[in-house]
Amino acid sequence: MIERFNATFVPQIAKLQDKEHNNWDEFLSPVVFAYNTGTHSTTQYSPFQLLYGREPRLPTDGRLSSFTFRKPSDYYEQLKKSMKLIHGYARDNIIQKQQQYKVQYDKLRPDPHYAINDRVLIRRHGLQNKLEPKFSITPQNIICAQHPVYVVRDETTHVETQVHINDIRPIYIQN
């Protein structure tokens, strides 16, 4: 989540700072305010609304509402209702967007299925440097297929490994 915020935040600061890049700190408050009060496309609410249950108000906005509460607890109860509604709508919007993103992702995503004894390569995790091969060097044989998870056996070491379909690549060997 921090990386996502930085991906939005850093370009905004970069646009506003001077040529010497030494006054970026002057723009922190306005950029953070803009982020916190801007409507996010997924939730359809601003972070400010999700946190405080209302639209942000500036000093220049003047008095916007004339709500009067007889007891402090009345304000609290109204705020609780408002927050529950906003969070419910935001949650529904998030679920709807996730489904839309999944449909879009699945349009371009192949769904390969492998059979027992198919020869494949598996992704190597935890590489030491960028130049190392991303997939196993020796072929693996599929010995158990329960899509999307497969069990493969290394042809040289005979070590068995459980692998997700996303970490498998087919190999084709010509004779």
GROMACS elastic network, one bead per residue, 0.5 to 0.9 nm:
[ bonds ]
;  ai    aj funct       b0    kb
    1     4     6  0.51178   500
    1     5     6  0.63532   500
    1     6     6  0.86914   500
    2     5     6  0.51186   500
    2     6     6  0.61493   500
    2     7     6  0.85715   500
    3     6     6  0.50369   500
    3     7     6  0.60723   500
    3     8     6  0.87515   500
    4     7     6  0.51034   500
    4     8     6  0.66124   500
    4     9     6  0.86541   500
    5     8     6  0.52688   500
    5     9     6  0.59059   500
    5    10     6  0.84545   500
    6    10     6  0.55338   500
    6    11     6  0.83566   500
    7    10     6  0.60256   500
    7    11     6  0.70573   500
    8    11     6  0.62740   500
    8    12     6  0.69263   500
    8    35     6  0.85017   500
    9    12     6  0.54215   500
    9    13     6  0.65167   500
    9    14     6  0.88081   500
    9    31     6  0.73195   500
    9    32     6  0.77614   500
    9    35     6  0.78402   500
   10    13     6  0.52211   500
   10    14     6  0.61104   500
   10    15     6  0.87420   500
   11    15     6  0.62106   500
   11    16     6  0.88428   500
   12    15     6  0.52823   500
   12    16     6  0.66597   500
   12    31     6  0.69221   500
   13    16     6  0.53363   500
   13    17     6  0.62608   500
   13    24     6  0.62259   500
   13    25     6  0.85611   500
   13    27     6  0.65836   500
   13    28     6  0.73083   500
   13    31     6  0.70361   500
   14    17     6  0.56264   500
   14    18     6  0.85504   500
   14    21     6  0.80808   500
   14    24     6  0.74884   500
   15    18     6  0.84922   500
   16    23     6  0.88749   500
   16    24     6  0.73774   500
   16    27     6  0.71432   500
   17    20     6  0.80082   500
   17    21     6  0.57779   500
   17    22     6  0.72805   500
   17    23     6  0.57428   500
   17    24     6  0.50712   500
   17    25     6  0.85873   500
   17    26     6  0.83314   500
   17    27     6  0.75583   500
   18    21     6  0.53637   500
   18    22     6  0.69512   500
   18    23     6  0.64557   500
   18    24     6  0.77403   500
   19    22     6  0.80557   500
   20    23     6  0.79047   500
   21    24     6  0.65023   500
   22    25     6  0.78785   500
   23    26     6  0.56806   500
   23    27     6  0.76573   500
   24    27     6  0.56195   500
   24    28     6  0.69650   500
   25    28     6  0.53274   500
   25    29     6  0.82592   500
   26    29     6  0.73693   500
   26    30     6  0.84059   500
   27    30     6  0.55440   500
   27    31     6  0.60538   500
   27    32     6  0.84621   500
   28    31     6  0.53560   500
   28    32     6  0.59983   500
   28    33     6  0.84258   500
   29    32     6  0.52139   500
   29    33     6  0.59678   500
   29    34     6  0.85231   500
   30    33     6  0.50106   500
   30    34     6  0.60572   500
   30    35     6  0.85891   500
   31    34     6  0.50258   500
   31    35     6  0.61748   500
   31    36     6  0.85748   500
   32    35     6  0.50508   500
   32    36     6  0.60506   500
   32    37     6  0.85347   500
   33    36     6  0.50961   500
   33    37     6  0.60325   500
   33    38     6  0.83212   500
   34    37     6  0.53073   500
   34    38     6  0.57929   500
   35    38     6  0.53129   500
   35    39     6  0.83513   500
   35    40     6  0.88185   500
   35    46     6  0.80511   500
   35    47     6  0.79334   500
   36    39     6  0.82543   500
   36    46     6  0.60939   500
   36    47     6  0.50974   500
   36    48     6  0.54461   500
   36    49     6  0.86569   500
   37    45     6  0.86727   500
   37    46     6  0.52236   500
   37    47     6  0.64921   500
   37    48     6  0.56637   500
   37    49     6  0.77452   500
   37    55     6  0.81050   500
   37    56     6  0.68472   500
   38    45     6  0.78011   500
   38    46     6  0.52075   500
   38    47     6  0.76379   500
   38    48     6  0.84187   500
   39    42     6  0.87795   500
   39    43     6  0.78442   500
   39    44     6  0.57218   500
   39    47     6  0.76944   500
   40    43     6  0.57447   500
   40    44     6  0.53377   500
   40    45     6  0.57248   500
   40    46     6  0.57351   500
   40    47     6  0.78299   500
   41    44     6  0.53072   500
   41    45     6  0.78191   500
   41    97     6  0.88190   500
   42    45     6  0.81291   500
   42    90     6  0.80617   500
   42    93     6  0.63177   500
   42    94     6  0.55473   500
   42    95     6  0.88870   500
   42    96     6  0.85565   500
   42    97     6  0.60394   500
   42    98     6  0.84564   500
   43    46     6  0.77610   500
   43    89     6  0.79149   500
   43    91     6  0.71020   500
   43    92     6  0.81659   500
   43    93     6  0.53127   500
   43    94     6  0.55063   500
   43    97     6  0.83904   500
   44    89     6  0.86243   500
   44    90     6  0.67098   500
   44    93     6  0.69851   500
   44    94     6  0.86839   500
   45    48     6  0.81073   500
   45    49     6  0.62481   500
   45    50     6  0.67824   500
   45    86     6  0.81581   500
   45    90     6  0.68824   500
   46    49     6  0.52321   500
   46    50     6  0.64592   500
   46    51     6  0.87292   500
   46    55     6  0.83655   500
   47    50     6  0.50742   500
   47    51     6  0.61376   500
   47    52     6  0.85562   500
   48    51     6  0.51756   500
   48    52     6  0.59152   500
   48    53     6  0.75821   500
   48    54     6  0.74951   500
   48    55     6  0.71260   500
   48    56     6  0.66887   500
   49    52     6  0.53240   500
   49    55     6  0.56086   500
   49    56     6  0.72750   500
   49    83     6  0.85564   500
   49    86     6  0.78639   500
   50    53     6  0.56669   500
   50    54     6  0.78510   500
   50    83     6  0.72119   500
   50    86     6  0.67480   500
   50    87     6  0.66439   500
   50    90     6  0.81990   500
   51    54     6  0.83380   500
   51    83     6  0.81552   500
   52    55     6  0.80462   500
   52    56     6  0.85141   500
   52    79     6  0.84129   500
   52    83     6  0.76031   500
   53    79     6  0.66435   500
   53    80     6  0.83385   500
   53    82     6  0.59482   500
   53    84     6  0.87070   500
   53    85     6  0.89974   500
   53    86     6  0.69475   500
   53    87     6  0.87904   500
   54    57     6  0.88673   500
   54    79     6  0.87081   500
   54    82     6  0.80058   500
   54    83     6  0.84182   500
   57    60     6  0.81405   500
   57    61     6  0.62418   500
   57    62     6  0.82915   500
   57    64     6  0.84966   500
   58    61     6  0.52703   500
   58    62     6  0.76889   500
   59    62     6  0.61954   500
   59    63     6  0.89429   500
   61    64     6  0.70872   500
   63    66     6  0.77104   500
   68    75     6  0.85404   500
   69    72     6  0.67994   500
   69    73     6  0.84372   500
   69    74     6  0.59108   500
   69    75     6  0.61475   500
   70    73     6  0.84869   500
   70    74     6  0.68284   500
   70    75     6  0.85577   500
   71    74     6  0.53233   500
   71    75     6  0.71960   500
   72    75     6  0.53840   500
   72    76     6  0.65627   500
   72    77     6  0.88852   500
   73    77     6  0.61113   500
   73    78     6  0.85611   500
   74    77     6  0.51125   500
   74    78     6  0.61828   500
   74    79     6  0.85396   500
   75    78     6  0.51190   500
   75    79     6  0.60767   500
   75    80     6  0.85776   500
   76    79     6  0.50396   500
   76    80     6  0.61256   500
   76    81     6  0.87009   500
   77    80     6  0.50591   500
   77    81     6  0.63155   500
   77    82     6  0.86370   500
   78    81     6  0.51928   500
   78    82     6  0.61747   500
   78    83     6  0.86021   500
   79    82     6  0.50078   500
   79    83     6  0.59975   500
   79    84     6  0.84684   500
   80    83     6  0.51366   500
   80    84     6  0.60670   500
   80    85     6  0.86197   500
   81    84     6  0.51519   500
   81    85     6  0.62518   500
   81    86     6  0.86595   500
   82    85     6  0.52236   500
   82    86     6  0.61559   500
   82    87     6  0.85419   500
   83    86     6  0.51198   500
   83    87     6  0.59282   500
   83    88     6  0.83335   500
   84    87     6  0.52771   500
   84    88     6  0.60060   500
   84    89     6  0.86211   500
   85    88     6  0.51088   500
   85    89     6  0.61832   500
   85    90     6  0.85090   500
   86    89     6  0.52198   500
   86    90     6  0.60224   500
   86    91     6  0.85018   500
   87    91     6  0.59714   500
   87    92     6  0.85370   500
   88    91     6  0.51231   500
   88    92     6  0.62338   500
   88    93     6  0.86288   500
   89    92     6  0.50660   500
   89    93     6  0.61288   500
   89    94     6  0.85950   500
   90    93     6  0.50015   500
   90    94     6  0.61233   500
   90    95     6  0.86569   500
   91    94     6  0.50578   500
   91    95     6  0.62469   500
   91    96     6  0.86168   500
   92    95     6  0.51716   500
   92    96     6  0.61599   500
   92    97     6  0.86313   500
   93    96     6  0.50735   500
   93    97     6  0.61094   500
   93    98     6  0.85221   500
   94    97     6  0.51455   500
   94    98     6  0.60538   500
   94    99     6  0.86226   500
   95    98     6  0.50772   500
   95    99     6  0.62709   500
   95   100     6  0.86936   500
   96    99     6  0.52248   500
   96   100     6  0.63288   500
   96   101     6  0.87335   500
   97   101     6  0.60615   500
   97   102     6  0.84841   500
   98   101     6  0.50541   500
   98   102     6  0.60724   500
   98   103     6  0.86288   500
   99   102     6  0.50397   500
   99   103     6  0.62081   500
   99   104     6  0.86386   500
  100   103     6  0.52059   500
  100   104     6  0.62660   500
  100   105     6  0.86038   500
  101   104     6  0.51147   500
  101   105     6  0.60191   500
  101   106     6  0.84949   500
  102   106     6  0.59284   500
  102   107     6  0.85546   500
  103   106     6  0.51745   500
  103   107     6  0.63044   500
  104   107     6  0.53488   500
  104   108     6  0.73274   500
  105   108     6  0.58900   500
  105   109     6  0.62895   500
  106   110     6  0.76719   500
  106   111     6  0.87814   500
  107   110     6  0.81915   500
  111   165     6  0.86776   500
  112   165     6  0.79120   500
  113   145     6  0.86881   500
  113   147     6  0.69723   500
  113   148     6  0.80120   500
  113   165     6  0.82548   500
  114   117     6  0.86725   500
  114   118     6  0.64749   500
  114   120     6  0.89926   500
  114   142     6  0.77493   500
  114   145     6  0.71562   500
  114   147     6  0.81667   500
  114   150     6  0.85050   500
  114   165     6  0.89454   500
  114   170     6  0.85208   500
  115   118     6  0.56474   500
  115   142     6  0.70230   500
  115   143     6  0.84759   500
  115   144     6  0.82773   500
  115   145     6  0.66029   500
  116   119     6  0.87970   500
  116   141     6  0.75207   500
  116   142     6  0.50078   500
  116   143     6  0.52462   500
  116   144     6  0.61225   500
  116   145     6  0.63898   500
  117   140     6  0.88881   500
  117   141     6  0.52584   500
  117   142     6  0.50023   500
  117   143     6  0.60982   500
  117   144     6  0.87193   500
  117   152     6  0.89671   500
  118   140     6  0.81924   500
  118   141     6  0.56856   500
  118   142     6  0.55505   500
  118   143     6  0.84119   500
  118   170     6  0.80204   500
  118   171     6  0.86969   500
  119   139     6  0.60664   500
  119   140     6  0.55303   500
  119   142     6  0.65948   500
  119   152     6  0.89486   500
  119   170     6  0.66369   500
  119   171     6  0.62070   500
  119   172     6  0.78933   500
  120   138     6  0.89595   500
  120   139     6  0.56928   500
  120   140     6  0.52545   500
  120   141     6  0.63862   500
  120   142     6  0.74557   500
  120   152     6  0.84478   500
  120   168     6  0.65001   500
  120   169     6  0.56059   500
  120   171     6  0.52554   500
  120   172     6  0.84589   500
  121   135     6  0.59756   500
  121   136     6  0.54917   500
  121   137     6  0.73533   500
  121   138     6  0.72180   500
  121   139     6  0.54475   500
  121   140     6  0.58977   500
  121   141     6  0.86917   500
  121   167     6  0.83732   500
  121   168     6  0.58676   500
  121   169     6  0.52192   500
  121   170     6  0.62864   500
  121   171     6  0.67161   500
  122   134     6  0.84769   500
  122   135     6  0.52767   500
  122   136     6  0.54141   500
  122   137     6  0.87606   500
  122   139     6  0.82433   500
  122   140     6  0.74382   500
  122   152     6  0.87236   500
  122   163     6  0.75833   500
  122   167     6  0.55479   500
  122   169     6  0.63034   500
  122   170     6  0.88106   500
  123   133     6  0.88794   500
  123   134     6  0.57747   500
  123   136     6  0.62397   500
  123   163     6  0.88557   500
  123   166     6  0.85309   500
  123   168     6  0.63682   500
  123   169     6  0.78805   500
  124   127     6  0.68741   500
  124   133     6  0.78198   500
  124   134     6  0.55130   500
  124   135     6  0.51889   500
  124   136     6  0.61321   500
  124   167     6  0.82479   500
  125   134     6  0.77640   500
  125   135     6  0.86730   500
  126   129     6  0.89804   500
  127   130     6  0.72399   500
  127   131     6  0.88565   500
  127   132     6  0.67081   500
  127   133     6  0.83547   500
  127   134     6  0.76198   500
  128   131     6  0.85977   500
  128   132     6  0.72833   500
  129   132     6  0.59508   500
  130   133     6  0.81786   500
  130   134     6  0.85993   500
  131   134     6  0.84906   500
  132   135     6  0.88502   500
  133   136     6  0.72075   500
  133   137     6  0.75845   500
  134   137     6  0.89845   500
  135   138     6  0.89417   500
  135   167     6  0.85111   500
  135   168     6  0.84956   500
  135   169     6  0.81674   500
  136   139     6  0.70767   500
  136   140     6  0.83016   500
  138   154     6  0.69867   500
  138   155     6  0.68636   500
  138   156     6  0.71648   500
  139   153     6  0.86863   500
  139   154     6  0.64188   500
  139   155     6  0.60902   500
  139   156     6  0.83072   500
  139   171     6  0.79156   500
  140   152     6  0.57794   500
  140   153     6  0.52933   500
  140   155     6  0.56231   500
  140   156     6  0.86512   500
  140   158     6  0.88063   500
  140   160     6  0.89784   500
  141   151     6  0.84693   500
  141   152     6  0.52705   500
  141   153     6  0.51925   500
  141   154     6  0.64960   500
  141   155     6  0.67717   500
  142   145     6  0.70420   500
  142   150     6  0.67979   500
  142   151     6  0.59211   500
  142   153     6  0.64398   500
  143   150     6  0.76858   500
  143   151     6  0.57316   500
  143   152     6  0.55271   500
  143   153     6  0.67059   500
  143   160     6  0.86685   500
  144   149     6  0.86660   500
  144   150     6  0.56979   500
  144   152     6  0.70874   500
  145   148     6  0.79708   500
  145   149     6  0.67336   500
  145   151     6  0.66372   500
  145   152     6  0.89093   500
  146   149     6  0.53520   500
  146   150     6  0.58086   500
  146   151     6  0.84021   500
  147   150     6  0.65275   500
  147   164     6  0.82845   500
  147   165     6  0.73741   500
  148   163     6  0.86165   500
  148   164     6  0.59038   500
  148   165     6  0.52338   500
  148   166     6  0.83073   500
  149   162     6  0.69357   500
  149   163     6  0.57241   500
  149   165     6  0.59476   500
  150   161     6  0.82965   500
  150   162     6  0.57372   500
  150   163     6  0.52804   500
  150   164     6  0.62451   500
  150   165     6  0.70712   500
  150   168     6  0.89795   500
  151   160     6  0.66274   500
  151   161     6  0.55255   500
  151   163     6  0.60497   500
  151   164     6  0.87326   500
  152   159     6  0.81831   500
  152   160     6  0.55058   500
  152   161     6  0.53585   500
  152   162     6  0.63924   500
  152   163     6  0.72097   500
  153   156     6  0.87431   500
  153   157     6  0.81271   500
  153   158     6  0.53994   500
  153   159     6  0.54527   500
  153   161     6  0.64207   500
  154   157     6  0.55613   500
  154   159     6  0.54068   500
  154   160     6  0.65502   500
  154   161     6  0.81998   500
  155   158     6  0.56003   500
  155   159     6  0.82059   500
  156   159     6  0.82570   500
  157   160     6  0.88599   500
  163   166     6  0.82194   500
  163   167     6  0.64901   500
  163   168     6  0.73025   500
  164   167     6  0.56098   500
  164   168     6  0.70593   500
  165   168     6  0.53222   500
  165   169     6  0.83499   500
  166   169     6  0.82124   500
